[in-house]
Amino acid sequence: MADPRGFLKVRHRELPPNRPVPVRLQDWKDVHEQMQEGQPFLLSQAARCMDCGVPFCHNGCPLGNLIPEWNDLVRRGQWADAIDRLHATNNFPEFTGRICPAPCESSCVLGINQPPVTIKNIEVSIIDEAFERGYVTPQVPQRLSGHTVAIVGSGPAGLAAAQQLTRAGHTVAVYERDDAIGGLLRYGVPDFKLEKHHIDRRLAQMTAEGTRFRPGVAIGTDITWSDLRARFDAIVVATGATVPRELRLPGRDLAGVHVAMDYLHQANEVAKGHEVPDQITAAGKHVVVIGGGDTGSDCVGTALRQGAASVTTLAIGRRPPEERPAHQPWPTDPIVFEVSSSYEEGGERDYLASTVAFVGDDEGRVRHLRLATTEYLPDGRRVPTAGTERDIPADLVLICLGFTGPETGSIGAHLGVGVSERGLVVRDDDFATTVPGVFVAGDAGRGQSLVVWAIAEGRAAAAAVDAYLMGSTELPAPVTASTTALRA
């Protein structure tokens, strides 16, 4: 444990500063200042981790990260041991330390009556320091099993499963339909939240370990599911939940109304240096973002960097409270008002705003968005209030309402796996589908979720595949399919 009196000596929570808004809006680099090893505030923040007896942060984190242990190692400056303890449960802390909403901090015992430990910041500092010092090296298996595994999808679930199975001695090939590996991490998350060199250096490690990557290959089109099943001893479906939740209202077919991921994918391609014909851009436009989650925040930051004339985010519900509400007591993960780095940069946020219609001009382009004040009905439904309609300027509308599930048409029809009423791939507690030798991990099986859940499921599915191929496994399985549903 860290200093048992550290939380009494350092009572304030301190995070590294962000780069100034006018500066960071000029580029796509990380919004955070570069961290330096040994900064006094980092060590003192790690020392705030209490000797709490029962570390609820373990349960708050789907991976079961050994948070008090690596907090103490950081406090002592033992970086090599700290990354060993972090990697024991988490394959990719450089991802979770940047884009995970940190449910571990909501369940921190110190958070009962003080600001919680800065767990997420300490985590990303450990992995960044480990890469700088050369502590992250390939873990090549001592022997090969002779078995082959195909991973379909290269997001965090697919990559976690691939790394675990490669280290277990299996020959693993990861298939990705985009031109680069990374899934949503590559083309869904903007660089100002996750610069892509973090993905590339981890892929270099995995390639050295023996994982084989096959970008630009669409399973079901370039290679049939039947051929893949015949070629490999096991398959892990990790395609994610990519079907966007739509907003079917009058004017939805107007030019300038898009789902968020179409917009973000193109912006990430351009940031990578690609040319995108007829790119969806916010330059000089009045942008309206429907939905206030992480994807909506990403759209705000992207639109501001592209030079939008204005950016307005709409939320159908009430503004969340500033403090943890009474009906969401510790150690639950509360819904509270937060200001992300993108909202710090500009734009307006409008609550209790129900979209009624998209209003266009004679050329078929959106020009306004018709809104009404949201009314809460006794049965919990939220509906527009009659007589409160108003129009706001909108040259570009981005629908950020999440995802309904994976693209199961080809998988169900050609691979034969079961598909639930929710449109998810059916699986048992061991992540096995209805087809022997075919497993599913991440959002394709559990629905839209967090990067930390995807990594946890990828690790657990890898253990199930290893047991299927070898009869038993020594790979850790942090969760089962049923517990991930219960804890979501």
C-alpha positions, -999 to +999 in steps of 0.1 A: +000+000+000+010+036-004+017+060+025-011+051+049-012+088+061-007+103+026-043+112+022-041+132+054-009+151+043-022+158+008-059+166+008-062+182-026-065+164-060-041+177-086-039+169-123-014+180-149-024+211-168-039+211-203-022+231-231-037+266-235-070+265-256-058+289-283-027+268-288-042+234-289-070+244-312-043+250-339-033+213-341-045+178-334-020+169-307-028+157-272-046+184-252-025+175-221+009+189-213+038+164-216+043+146-182+078+144-168+089+116-145+094+125-109+071+156-109+064+162-072+027+164-076+025+130-093+043+113-065+022+131-039-010+122-057+001+085-057+007+088-020-029+098-014-040+062-020-051+050+014-045+018+033-082+013+029-083-024+038-109-032+011-099-014-022-132-009-039-113+005-069-105-032-078-142-039-083-149-005-099-124-014-127-136-042-150-100-054-154-095-057-116-064-035-119-041-037-088-044+000-082-031+004-046+000-017-055+012+004-084+002+036-067+027+027-039+054+017-065+050+051-082+053+068-048+086+050-043+098+056-078+099+019-087+087+023-123+098-011-136+078-029-108+049-005-114+045-014-150+048-051-142+018-048-118-001-027-143+005-051-172-005-080-150-042-071-155-042-046-184-027-051-219-031-015-230-030+011-202-020+037-227-055+035-241-075+032-208-053+059-192-064+083-219-100+075-229-115+055-201-140+074-180-123+059-149-151+041-130-123+031-106-121+067-093-158+068-086-154+038-063-122+050-046-127+048-008-111+083-004-139+096-026-164+091+003-155+125+017-126+138-003-117+141-041-106+106-052-071+095-061-060+105-096-059+069-106-063+074-144-035+100-145-011+078-125-019+049-148-010+067-180+021+081-164+033+046-156+029+033-191+044+064-207+074+062-184+078+025-191+079+031-229+104+059-223+127+037-202+124+007-225+105-015-201+079-025-226+095-053-246+081-082-267+071-113-248+077-140-273+062-174-265+087-201-257+070-227-279+041-228-305+010-248-299+004-256-336-031-240-334-043-211-354-068-184-344-084-156-364-094-124-347-120-104-367-118-068-357-088-048-344-103-027-317-093-030-280-112-064-276-096-079-306-061-067-298-063-079-262-074-113-273-047-114-300-019-105-276-030-130-250-034-159-274-001-151-292+017-152-258+001-185-251+018-199-282-010-199-308-005-184-343-029-155-344-040-134-374-060-101-369-083-091-397-094-054-401-115-040-429-100-005-426-066+003-441-049+004-406-052-016-374-069-001-344-106-001-350-124+027-332-092+037-315-077+045-349-105+062-368-131+069-341-112+087-314-096+120-324-058+125-320-063+152-294-075+125-271-054+096-284-025+102-307-020+073-330+017+067-322+004+052-290-013+025-311+016+021-334+042+014-308+020-012-292+014-028-326+052-030-330+055-049-298+027-073-308+042-078-343+076-087-326+057-112-304+044-129-335+009-116-340+000-112-377-020-082-389-041-082-420-056-047-426-077-039-456-095-073-455-132-074-450-144-108-437-176-117-455-165-099-487-128-104-494-128-137-474-160-156-467-168-166-431-169-202-443-134-200-457-122-184-424-138-211-404-121-238-425-087-222-424-085-216-386-089-237-355-108-209-337-123-175-345-129-146-322-155-121-334-145-087-322-161-064-347-176-040-322-210-023-322-208-002-353-245+003-363-254+039-353-286+047-334-306+069-358-329+098-354-358+093-379-374+127-380-387+149-409-358+162-430-334+134-420-324+129-456-313+165-461-276+171-471-255+181-441-272+156-416-247+128-407-241+102-380-211+111-359-188+083-369-189+092-406-177+126-397-151+115-371-137+088-394-130+113-422-115+138-398-091+112-385-081+101-420-073+137-429-053+141-396-034+111-407-025+128-440-051+111-463-070+130-489-108+125-485-129+137-514-160+157-504-150+156-468-176+164-442-162+195-426-174+220-401-153+249-415-174+281-414-206+263-405-231+264-377-227+229-362-253+212-340-243+181-321-272+159-310-261+139-279-238+149-251-217+118-245-180+111-253-187+109-291-205+142-290-176+158-271-152+144-297-173+160-325-172+194-306-134+193-304-131+183-340-155+210-353-137+237-333-104+227-348-119+227-383-130+263-378-168+261-372-187+293-370-206+280-339-210+247-321-241+238-301-246+205-282-281+194-275-292+170-247-327+158-244-326+155-206-319+178-177-284+190-169-268+166-144-261+178-109-226+191-099-223+167-070-230+129-066-268+126-062-283+108-032-298+080-053-263+072-067-243+067-035-206+057-033-192+034-047-215+035-077-205+054-108-226+086-107-240+107-135-227+142-128-221+173-148-187+172-164-167+196-186-145+177-210-115+192-227-136+198-258-163+217-239-135+238-223-125+249-258-158+265-268-194+259-279-227+260-262-246+232-243-284+232-244-304+209-221-340+198-222-338+202-260-359+178-280-352+177-318-385+180-338-373+183-374-345+191-397-353+222-418-337+227-452-335+251-481-346+248-517-314+230-526-320+202-501-294+212-476-301+215-438-302+251-426-320+250-393-329+226-365-364+228-350-364+222-313-389+220-284-385+220-247-385+184-233-413+173-210-410+144-186-441+123-186-452+103-154-441+070-170-406+084-176-409+091-213-394+124-226-414+142-253-414+176-269-437+202-253-463+215-277-460+252-283-423+256-274-409+250-308-380+272-320-354+271-348-317+274-344-291+277-373-276+244-385-255+239-415-240+206-402-259+183-379-241+154-362-262+126-346-243+112-316-268+088-301-246+058-297-247+024-314-274-003-314-250-032-320-228-050-345-234-056-382-247-091-377-262-097-412-232-114-428-221-131-395-255-146-388-262-157-424-228-171-434-212-181-402-244-193-386-240-178-351-271-169-332-282-133-330-303-120-301-334-098-303-311-068-295-290-076-325-260-089-306-241-121-312-254-148-288-228-163-264-225-183-232-206-175-201-173-185-218-178-162-247-186-191-270-212-186-297-237-212-310-210-224-335-182-246-320-149-229-321-163-194-327-162-169-298-172-133-294-157-105-273-164-069-267-193-048-280-203-073-307-215-095-278-224-071-250-234-040-269-219-005-268-196-001-239-163+012-227-127+005-238-119-010-204-147-035-208-135-044-243-100-052-230-114-072-201-136-093-225-108-097-249-086-112-222-114-134-209-123-146-244-086-155-250-086-177-219-118-194-232-102-200-266-070-213-251-090-238-230-110-248-260-078-256-280-056-270-253-081-285-228-070-261-200-056-226-197-033-205-175-044-173-191-063-149-167-100-145-172-111-113-154-148-116-163-174-139-177-200-129-202-227-130-176-208-109-151-201-083-177-238-079-183-245-077-146-218-051-140-225-029-171 
